[in-house]
Amino acid sequence: MTKLRLIFCLLLTLLAVSGSGAGTNSLVWHKEADRVDADLRGMALWPLLEKIAVDAGWHIFVEPDTTHTTSAKFKDLPSGEALKRLLGDLNFALVPQTNALPQLYVFRTVIQNATQPVLIPKAVARHVDNELLVRLKPGTDADALAKLVGAKITGRNDKLSLYRFLFTGADATDAALAQLKNNSDVLAVDYNYYFDPPAALQPLANSSVGPVSLTLDPTTPDDPCNPVVGLVDTRTQSLGSQLDPFLLKPISVAGDGCPSATGLTHGTAMAETILRAVAQAGGGSSSVRILPVNVYDCSDAQTTSWNVALGIKAAVDNGATIINLSLGGSSDSTILDSIIKQAVAAGIPVYAAAGNQPVSTPTYPAALPGVIAVTALGQQGQLASYANFGSFVSIALPGASIVYLGGQAYVVQGTSPATAYATGVAAGTRGANCMGWDQIQAAMLKKFAVPQK
């Protein structure tokens, strides 16, 4: 092919892309109303299904080698009718699941051949604009260093030598990051990353699983065999008169003054899940206590590596002997790594959620060294269809939990409740038998081995 012909072909390709309307493709899935809006021109099948998987929250399986190009424009169609318009002459079946996400099968021949999962694309690591987290050697003058790199300190923890540096723009932030990485007084520096929102909680009309039945064993509070779980999560609400004695006074590193939560919070669901596992591991009574540490904003939907780092440190400083992190994101934070290393070096086990995407790529902080990464089991003890199966994963536990608030039953699904179960098993076992953490973990690695994908 001559150079001129190659250029001509490239121009034709660019014109084809432009003419397809790719720049204006729009698909909006209104989940609660079960209505869909679309304006698509020449969208290939795979990116279309990835978009549907993200927006509709379905697990999608496709018959291998299936192709299709969608061009459709409509507004406010029910999801079933929308799928007919989007998938054209392809066959599909949307199968509801009990206490799990619906599954969409797309196929040319028969549904049994729809075996290839559509993996939700891993989110790009997001961070707070124009901000760096900097951890310094003790005794370093943080204010002088901030002035040197043109930053303003907007948050500080002098005990940790940890600071938030704010810059005037992205270029200044990136330039300072490179400069600080080469500064001998800097132990760690990174962006202030966002974490994924907590898993959704779904109310149930009824449930055969009743509330947790557990009573507090009134033993000496400072007995080293009495575990204190540092629950680093959203706000935790009352668990009722029987379970509230297990909750210590909550701590917040995300600020106070938030209005009362209107529904069940993720932190509440994790606390009750931990206690359900404690009851199963230790019988009807236990000395385990939970120290709730709120690291999320008032919406209970957003947190950053700054808050999580401060939350872990606050939990440890206030007596936590085991940490539960039913949270995660795609960012590898050197700042968070340094804080977790301190906790692990002090003999405090840290359990973290492996992530709710069926991929092998790492989720953090679960993939950090020393952390016990927990993935989720589905039915028949197999790996849940949504669960991360990366090599960093240590153990697998049930990925669904029934919890209660004010007599209303809810189900929460994902590696978050699996992590809470793991933490509860470990804490409940130690509280019942005073076994060492290493011994408990060795037993859990054997009992809760990750099944083959």
N, C-alpha and C positions, 0 to 999 in steps of 0.2 A: 504494500500500500504506500503510495507516494505521500510525502509530507502534506501536500495541498489537499489530497483526498482525506487524510486523517483529520485535518483541521475542519474540513467540510462535514465529516461525520460527527465530530464533537459538537459543531454548531447545531446540527440537526437534533442531536440528543438533548442539548440545552433547550432548544425550542420545544421539543416534545414535553420535557419536564415542565416548562413554563405553561404550555397549552393545557397540561393536565389539571391545572388548578391546584397543584400540590401546596402552593403557598397559602391557599385559602381554605384547605380542607378543614372541616369542623365536624366533630361528633360530640354531642353533649348527652350524657346518660343521667336522667333525673331518677335516681334509685328509689327515693321514697314515693314518688308519684307513679313510678313504673312507666315513664314516658321518655321518648328519645327524639332528639333533633339531629338532623344530619345535612351536610352540604359537602359531598365528596365527589372528586373527579379523578378517576384513575388510581384509586388507592389499592395497593396489593393486599392479598389476604392476610399475610403474617402481621404486618404492622396494624392492620385493622383489628385482628383478634387480640393483639397485645393491648391495644387501646380499650377494647371492650373488657378484657380481663381486669385492667386497672380500674376503669370507671364503674363497671357493674359489680365488681367484686366476685366474679365467678372463676372457678377452675375450668379451663378449656382444654379439650383434647381433640386432635385433628388426625384424620387418616393421612398417613405419610404420602408425600408427593402430590398432595392436593394443592391446586392453584386456582386463583380467582382474582378478578379485578373489579372493584366496585365503583360505580358512578351512580349516585343517588342523591336526591334532594327532597327532604320532607321535614315536617315539624309536628311535634306532639303526638307521635304514634306510640301505641302500646309496644312493649319490648318484643312480644311475639311477632307482631306485624312488621316491626322495624327489622328484626332478624331476617324475615323473608325478603325484604327489599335489599338488605345489605349483602346477603349470601347468595342471592339469585337462584340458580338451579342446583346449588349444593343442598344436601340433606342436613338436617340438624335436629338435635333433641336436647331440651333443657330439663335436667333431672334434679328435682329438689332433694335435699339431704336432711336427715334428722340431726339437729344440733350441729350442722356443718354448712359450709357454703355450697350453693347450687353448682352443678357441673353441666357444662355445655359441651356436647359432642357434635363435631362437624365432620361429615364423611360423604364420599361419593358412592360407596357400595352398601355396606352394612355397618351398624353402629359399633359392632365388636371390633372393627378395624380402626376406629378412632382411638389410637393409643399414644400418639405423640403429644406430650403436654406443651402448652404455650406458657413459657416461662416469662413472668412479669419482669420487664427490664429493671435491673438494679438502679436505684435512684442515684443520681450524681450527688456526691457529698456537698451539702450546703453549709455555709457558715455565715455568721453575723458579718454584715458589711463593715469593712474598714477597721477590723478589730483583731488583735492578737492576744493570746494568753501567754504569759511569760513567767517561768519559774526560775528564780535566781538562787545563787549560792547564799547561804546565811551571811548577813553582814553587808551585802551589796546595797548600795544606795539606789533604790528603785526610781526615785524622782529624778536623780541625775541621769540615769540611763534613759528614762523616758524623754527627757529634754534633749539628750544626745541624738536620738533617732526621730525627733519631731513628733512625739506622741503625748497624749494627755491620759493620765491614769483615771479610769472611771470605776474601777473596782479593785479592792486589795484585801489580801489576807496575809498580814505580816507574819503570822505564826507559820504559815506554809511557805512564805516568800513567794506567793503567787499573786499575779497582777493582771488586770485587763488594760491593754494599751489601745487607745483610740487614735486613728489617723485621719487625715483630711480627705483621703481618696484611696482607690484601689491600688494605683501605682505606688503611692507612698507606703501602703501596707506591705505590698510584695517586696519592695526594696528593703524595708526594715526587717522583714522576715529573713531575707538572705543575710543581712548584716548581723542580726542577733544570733543566727545559727553559728556564726564564727566568733562569737564573743565568749571569752573564757569564763565570764561571770554568770553565764546563762546555762542552767541545767537542762531546760526544755523550753521550746517555743513552738507554737502552732496556732492555727486559726481557731476560733471559737465555734465549733460545729453544732449544728442542730441535730436532734435525734428524731426518729420516726414517731408519729403520734401513737398513743396507746391503742391496743386492740379494742374493737367495738364490743359493747355489752348488750345482749339481746334479752328482753323480758320473755318469760315463758308463761303460757296459759296455766300449765300445771306441771308438776314434776314428781316422779316417784322417789327422788332423792331428797331427804329432809334436811333441815339445818344441821350444822355441826353440833354435836353433843360432847362437851368437854368442860371439866372443872379445873380450876387452878389449884395446884398443889402448894400449900403455903409453907415452902421451905425457905431457908436463909437466902435472901436476895443475892448476896455476894458469893455464894457457893460457885466455884468455877465449873461445876457440872450443870449449872442452870443456864442454858443458852439464852442469849439476847439477840434476836434477829433484827439487824438493821435493814428495814424495808425502805429502800430508796426508790420513790415512786411519786404518784400524785397524792393529793390530800386523802386522808383516811377518815371515814365517818364512823359513827357508833356502830358496833356490831351487835348491840343488844345487851341486856343485863347479864347474860351468862358469859359472853365472850369479852366484854369490855375490860374485865380485870386483867386480861392478857396484854392489853395495850398500855404502854408507857406513855408519858406525856409527849405529844408530838413536837417535832422540830421542823422549822421551815427555813430554807436558805434562799427561797425565791420571793421573800417578802410576805407581809401579812396584809390584812384588810380586804381579802377577797370576799365576795358575797357567798352565802351558803350554796353548796352544790345542789342542783335541782334533781339530780338522778344519781344512781350508783356510780361511784368513782372507781377508776382502775385500781387505785391503791387499796380501797376497801375490799374489792374482789380478790386482790392478791393476799391481803391479810387473812381473809376467811379461808382461802385455799390453803395457805400455810398451816392454819390451825386444823383444817380437815385432815391434812397429812400427818400433823402432830398427833391427832387423836388416833389415827390408824397405826402409827408407829409406837406410841407410848401407852395405848389403852385409854380409859375414860378420864384420866387426870394427867396433868403435866405441869412442870415448873417453867416451861418455855415462856418467854415474853417477847413481844414485838415492839421495837422502837420505830415508829413511823417518821420518815424524813421526807418532807415535801420538796421536790426539786423542779416542779412544773409551775407555769404561770397560772393566772386565775381561770383560764379556760380549761385547765387540766389537759391541754393538748400539745404544749410545746415546752421543750427544755433544751439546754445546751451543755456542752462538755464542761463549761465553767460551773454551772449549777450541780451537775452530777459529781464532779470532783469535790466540790465543797460539801455535797451531801454525804459522800462516802467518808470524808474526813470527820464531819460532824457526828456521823453514826459511830465511828471508832472512838472518838473523843468522849462520847457519852455512854460508853459501855458495851457497844455491839460486839459480839463474839463470832458472828457469822453474818454475811451480807447477801441480800437478795436484790438483783438488778433485772427485773422483768421489763427491760427496755433495751433499745439498741438502735444503731444506724450504720451507715456505710463508711464512716470516717474513722481512720486510725489516728487517734489523738495521742501524741507523745506526752501531753500534760496528764491526761487521764491514766495513761500507762504508768507514769511515775507515782501517782497517788495509789493506784491499785497495788503496785509492787510493795509499797510500804505496808499496806494492810496484810498482804500475803506473807511478807517477811515476819510480821508480828504473829503469825499463826492463825490468821483469820481467814477461813474459806470464803471465797466469793463465787456465787452462782449467778450466771447471766444467760439471757435468752439468745438462742442461736439465730432467730429471724424467721419470718413468716413468708419467705419466698422459696420455692423448691429449686434452689440453686446450690452450688458448692462454693461460691465466693464467700469470703468471710464477712461476718457481722461483728461490730464492735460495741461494747467492750468484751463480748463473749470470746473473741478470737485473740485477746491479749494474753501474753504469757502468764501462767499461774491461775487464770480464771477457769472455772468449771463450766463449760458451755453445755447448755441443755436444749435438745430438740424435742419434737412432739411426736407421740404415737397416736395413730388413729384406731380404726376398728381392727379387730383380730390381732392387735399387737404389732401391726406393721407401721412403718414410718408414715406419718400423716401426709396427705397429698400436697399440702402447702408448706411443709417444713423444710428448713435448710438442712442439707446433708453433707456439709463440708468436712474436710479432714480435721478441722479444729474442734469438732463436736465431741464431747466426752461421753454423755449419757442421754438416754431418751426415756421420757415419762409421759403419762397421759396428757393429751393436749386439749382437754375440755374440762371445765369445772362448773358445778352448779353452786351458786351463791345466793344469799338472801339479803334484802334490805326492806325493813318494815313489813315483813311477811310476803313480799313479792319475790318470786324466784327469777333468777337471771342465769344465762349461760355465757361464759366467756371461753373463747377458743384461741389456741395459738401456742407458741413456745413460751409466752408469758406465764400462763397457768402451769405449764409443764415445769418451768423454773421454780415457781412457788411450791409445787408439789415436791420437787427435789430438795429445796431448802427446808421444807417442813419435815420430810423424812429424816434428813440429817440432824436437824435440831431436835426432833422428837426422839430419835434414837439415843442421842447424847444425853438428853434429859432423863430418859428412862434407865439407861445402863451406864452412864458416865464413861462411855467409850471415847477413845481419842479420835480427833478429826481424821487423821491419816487412816486409822483402822476403819472408820465409817466410810470414808471415800473409797477405799479398796473394795469394800463389800458392795458399795453402790455401783462401781464400775463393772463388777461382775453381774450383779442382779439386773441392772438397767442398761446393758450393753446396747449399742446402737445397731438396729437391724440393717441388713444389706438393702441398698436402694434397688 
